[in-house]
Amino acid sequence: MEKPQDCFVKVGQINTRYWTMGSHHSPIILIHGIGGNVESWLPNFQALAAKHRVYALDLLGHGLTDKPLDVSYDVLSLAQFVKGFIAVLGIDHAHLVGHSLGGGVALQFALTFPSAIDRLVLVASAGLGREAALALRISSLPLLGEYLTRPSLSGTKQSMQSIIFDPTLVTDDLVEQNYRLALLPDAQKAFLKTLRAVGDMSGQKQNFYAPIVAGLPTLRRPVMVVWGYQDPVIPVAHAQVARGLPDARLHLLKDCGHLPMFEHTQVFNELVLEFLMD
């Protein structure tokens, strides 16, 4: 599968990598999860770009985007970063598709900048409750987190396999790609700053998810929620919280872990395209 060309733009002082493809109207912004990158969306990019102008960005501190250590990585800061990104590109409003932490960022964006969003797709989204995987909770601890998240090829493979239903989907190329990005200067520190901004040993921090959940009834845009039944990172029960949205559609996928867009690519792409064209 051919990768789109890397593009870079300055969001404030942050050199930010993104991909873009497609020439149709109604732009889509794809927002990856913690530890993710634009490559997280590679299986979906061309299919979505057949009907939309699609953008995917490396969030602050992720992928090939700058990793400053003197800034906040809380969800509001990340939402403001995404708003700055689309503003620099001259996009007034767009559909947002957010996975995991990216879903929490998309929700915060929708609540903070409601006029800038059309429709919202939440994929195994953070920001809807406290529970989270034990590995993430332990990694939020001082010193232990630094030890557990040290990049290694075997650790990268194990981490990727642990979050999906069928670990055989994780290829050596995928592992190598994510390992190389994890080795970049300050990548580990930025990951831990992000993790500790939104989570602790108890799970997702209350000051992260509680304001989002409280704001759900005010969200007047159509929302689609996609979740894997066997998600080991954020429990599928959190998908039910989204029923509090005024206009929400819920799709739960069988034999699927934390990466629906990767594990069930065709189904995911069809669901998104149908939802955005409805």
DAKA-V297742 format. One record per residue. RES is the residue in one small letter. PSI is psi in radians with two decimals (999 if undefined). D_CENTER is the distance of its C-alpha to the mean C-alpha in Angstrom with 1 decimal. Layout:
RES & PSI & D_CENTER
RES & PSI & D_CENTER
//
This chain:
m & 2.11 & 21.0
e & 2.32 & 21.4
k & 2.45 & 18.7
p & 2.83 & 18.6
q & 2.41 & 20.2
d & 2.30 & 18.5
c & 2.73 & 19.1
f & 2.50 & 19.1
v & 2.63 & 19.6
k & 2.11 & 20.5
v & 1.74 & 18.5
g & -2.12 & 21.2
q & 0.07 & 22.2
i & 2.02 & 18.8
n & 2.09 & 19.0
t & 2.20 & 15.7
r & 2.49 & 15.0
y & 2.83 & 13.9
w & 2.65 & 14.9
t & 2.60 & 16.6
m & 2.64 & 18.8
g & 2.69 & 20.9
s & 0.21 & 23.5
h & 3.05 & 23.3
h & -3.04 & 22.8
s & 1.41 & 20.0
p & 2.63 & 17.1
i & 2.34 & 13.5
i & 2.12 & 10.6
l & 2.19 & 7.6
i & 2.00 & 4.5
h & 3.05 & 2.7
g & -3.09 & 2.9
i & 2.34 & 6.5
g & 0.03 & 9.0
g & -2.93 & 7.1
n & 3.13 & 8.4
v & -0.52 & 9.6
e & -0.34 & 11.4
s & -0.44 & 8.6
w & 0.15 & 9.6
l & -0.72 & 13.3
p & -0.28 & 14.6
n & -0.27 & 13.6
f & -0.92 & 14.5
q & -0.68 & 18.2
a & -0.77 & 18.4
l & -0.60 & 16.5
a & -0.25 & 18.4
a & -0.37 & 21.6
k & -0.20 & 21.4
h & 2.85 & 19.2
r & 2.05 & 18.5
v & 2.38 & 15.0
y & 2.43 & 13.1
a & 2.40 & 10.1
l & 2.64 & 10.0
d & 2.07 & 9.7
l & 2.84 & 8.8
l & 2.20 & 11.9
g & 0.05 & 13.1
h & 2.76 & 11.0
g & -2.24 & 12.4
l & 0.12 & 15.5
t & 2.65 & 14.7
d & 2.69 & 17.3
k & 1.11 & 17.0
p & 2.53 & 19.5
l & 0.05 & 20.4
d & 0.38 & 22.3
v & 2.90 & 19.6
s & 2.51 & 17.5
y & 0.38 & 13.9
d & 2.92 & 13.9
v & -0.58 & 11.5
l & -0.72 & 14.3
s & -0.69 & 14.6
l & -0.66 & 11.0
a & -0.71 & 11.5
q & -0.59 & 14.8
f & -0.77 & 13.6
v & -0.70 & 11.7
k & -0.72 & 15.0
g & -0.66 & 17.0
f & -0.87 & 15.3
i & -0.52 & 16.2
a & -0.74 & 19.5
v & -0.61 & 20.4
l & 0.00 & 19.9
g & 0.43 & 22.1
i & 2.13 & 19.8
d & -0.72 & 21.0
h & 2.73 & 18.7
a & 2.87 & 16.0
h & 2.48 & 14.0
l & 2.35 & 10.3
v & 2.01 & 7.9
g & 2.32 & 4.6
h & 2.32 & 3.3
s & -2.12 & 4.8
l & -0.61 & 4.9
g & -0.51 & 2.8
g & -0.71 & 5.5
g & -0.69 & 7.8
v & -0.75 & 7.6
a & -0.71 & 8.4
l & -0.78 & 11.0
q & -0.70 & 12.5
f & -0.84 & 12.7
a & -0.62 & 14.5
l & -0.52 & 16.8
t & -0.61 & 17.6
f & 1.11 & 18.0
p & -0.52 & 19.0
s & -0.18 & 21.1
a & 0.06 & 18.3
i & 2.47 & 16.4
d & -1.28 & 17.8
r & 2.78 & 15.9
l & 2.28 & 12.6
v & 2.13 & 10.7
l & 2.17 & 8.9
v & 1.89 & 7.9
a & 0.92 & 8.9
s & 2.44 & 7.7
a & 2.99 & 8.7
g & 0.19 & 11.4
l & 0.09 & 13.9
g & 3.07 & 16.1
r & -0.70 & 17.2
e & 2.49 & 17.0
a & 2.87 & 14.9
a & 2.51 & 15.9
l & -0.69 & 19.1
a & -0.70 & 18.0
l & -0.70 & 15.3
r & -0.76 & 18.0
i & -0.66 & 20.6
s & -0.25 & 18.7
s & -0.23 & 18.5
l & 2.49 & 22.3
p & 2.53 & 24.2
l & -0.92 & 25.7
l & -0.68 & 24.6
g & -0.72 & 20.9
e & -0.65 & 22.3
y & -0.82 & 24.2
l & -0.47 & 21.7
t & 0.20 & 18.9
r & 2.26 & 21.5
p & 2.37 & 20.4
s & 2.67 & 22.5
l & -0.75 & 22.5
s & -0.68 & 23.4
g & -0.68 & 20.8
t & -0.77 & 18.0
k & -0.80 & 19.4
q & -0.72 & 19.9
s & -0.77 & 16.5
m & -0.71 & 14.9
q & -0.50 & 17.8
s & -0.28 & 17.5
i & 0.01 & 14.2
i & 2.85 & 15.4
f & -0.73 & 18.5
d & 1.69 & 20.4
p & -0.27 & 20.2
t & -0.22 & 22.4
l & -0.32 & 19.6
v & 1.91 & 18.6
t & 2.85 & 20.8
d & -0.63 & 22.4
d & -0.73 & 21.0
l & -0.75 & 17.3
v & -0.83 & 18.4
e & -0.72 & 20.2
q & -0.84 & 17.5
n & -0.59 & 15.1
y & -0.77 & 18.2
r & -0.73 & 19.4
l & -0.61 & 16.3
a & -0.38 & 16.6
l & -0.17 & 20.2
l & 2.62 & 19.8
p & 2.28 & 21.6
d & 0.15 & 19.9
a & -0.77 & 16.6
q & -0.74 & 17.4
k & -0.71 & 18.5
a & -0.66 & 15.4
f & -0.82 & 13.3
l & -0.63 & 15.9
k & -0.72 & 16.1
t & -0.85 & 12.4
l & -0.79 & 13.0
r & -0.31 & 16.3
a & -0.52 & 15.3
v & -0.18 & 13.4
g & 2.83 & 15.2
d & -2.91 & 18.7
m & -0.38 & 21.0
s & -0.26 & 21.0
g & -2.57 & 17.3
q & 2.34 & 15.0
k & 2.50 & 17.2
q & -0.62 & 19.2
n & -0.12 & 18.9
f & -0.99 & 15.1
y & -0.53 & 15.1
a & -0.79 & 18.7
p & -0.59 & 18.7
i & -0.84 & 15.8
v & -0.71 & 17.7
a & -0.52 & 20.9
g & -0.16 & 19.7
l & -0.75 & 18.6
p & -0.31 & 22.2
t & -0.11 & 22.2
l & 1.89 & 19.3
r & 0.33 & 21.5
r & 2.61 & 19.2
p & 2.41 & 18.7
v & 2.38 & 15.6
m & 2.33 & 14.8
v & 2.22 & 13.2
v & 2.27 & 12.7
w & 2.61 & 13.1
g & 2.38 & 14.9
y & -0.58 & 18.2
q & 0.52 & 18.2
d & 2.07 & 14.8
p & -0.02 & 15.9
v & -0.95 & 13.0
i & 2.09 & 12.7
p & 2.52 & 15.8
v & -0.36 & 16.2
a & -0.47 & 18.5
h & -0.42 & 15.8
a & -0.51 & 15.4
q & -0.43 & 19.0
v & -0.57 & 18.3
a & -0.22 & 16.8
r & -0.26 & 20.4
g & -0.11 & 21.3
l & 2.52 & 19.8
p & -0.59 & 22.7
d & 1.46 & 21.4
a & 2.52 & 19.0
r & 2.40 & 19.0
l & 2.27 & 17.9
h & 2.04 & 17.6
l & 2.22 & 17.8
l & 2.29 & 18.0
k & 2.73 & 20.6
d & 0.88 & 20.6
c & 2.32 & 16.8
g & -2.23 & 14.7
h & -0.07 & 11.0
l & 1.18 & 10.1
p & -0.63 & 11.8
m & -0.34 & 11.0
f & -0.71 & 12.6
e & -0.57 & 15.2
h & 1.12 & 16.5
t & -0.90 & 15.7
q & -0.80 & 18.7
v & -0.79 & 18.4
f & -0.86 & 14.8
n & -0.73 & 15.8
e & -0.72 & 19.0
l & -0.78 & 17.4
v & -0.82 & 15.2
l & -0.71 & 18.2
e & -0.74 & 20.6
f & -0.74 & 18.7
l & -0.31 & 18.4
m & -0.17 & 22.0
d & 999 & 23.4
//
